[in-house]
């Protein structure tokens, strides 16, 4: 299995939606733009948010086993994917790349 590089590309924060709809939570994912994680195949990297990992795992799995070219040419680098976590209040976008 290939190693997978996961880079935090962008974070968003929708305070108006949080204030209107979300109950207070004790801990949200604390990731910073530019932060890099390396996954050994499909093993979740240390300190990776569980929810974010679940969102990207199907793409990580394909890349780890040598696949790619998602959606017939979606990405310029066919051995990569741009995925956002499923937190609608504070989404984080990740660039996922297979390492050779």
N, C-alpha and C positions, 0 to 999 in steps of 0.2 A: 504494500500500500504506500501511496505517496504522502509526503508531508504537505500540509495545507497552511498557507499564510493567510491570516485574517487581519485586515487593517481597518480600524475605525476611521471612516471617511468624513462623516458628518453627524452631528447631533442636532436635534430640534427640541424645543420646549414650548408647549402650548398651554401657557398659564391660564388663559381664559377658560379653556376646556377643563383643565384640572380643577379650577375653582368652582365651576358650575356642576361638574358631574362626578368627580372622583372623591371617594372617602380618603381621609388622610392615611398614608402608608408610612411604615417605619423606614423602609429602605427601597430606594430605586437603584437601578444599575448605575454605577459610577464609572463610566468610561470616558476617555478623553480622545479628541480628534488626533489622529496620528499614532495612537496606541496600536501595537502589533502583537498578535497572538500566533503561535504556531501549534497546529494540531498534528499529532501523530496519527495519521489516517483519520478514523472516525472517533478518536478519543477526545473528549471535551478538554480544551486547554484550561489550565489553572486560572482562576479568577474570571472566567468567562461567565456572563450572566446566563442562567439556565433558560430563561425565556428566549433570549436571543439565539442561543445554541439550538433550541428546538426549531426555531424559524429557519435557520440556515442548514441544518443537518441533512436534509435531502440533497442539497447542492454539494455539500462537503463530501457526502458519500459517493456521488457520481465522480467528482474530481479525484478523490482518493483512490478510486479503482481505475483511473485512467480515462474516464469518459469526459465529456464536455460538449461544446457546441450546442448550448441550450437554446431552444426555440429557433433553430435553423438560422444562426448568425446574429443572435441578439447582441453579443459582446464582440468587440474588436479582437480581443484575445479569447479564443474559443476555450481555453483552459482556465476561465475565470467566470465569476458571477458577481453582480451587485445586488445585495439583499438587505432589506431593512427588517428590524425586529418587529414583533407584533404589538408593541406598546403604542397605542394611538395618542397618548398624552405626551410622550417623550421619546419618539422613535430615534433609533440609531441606525445609520447606514453603514454597511460593511462591504469591502472589496475582498472577495475570496479568490485565492489563486493557488493552483497546484504548483508545487515546487518540484523541479527535476532532480 
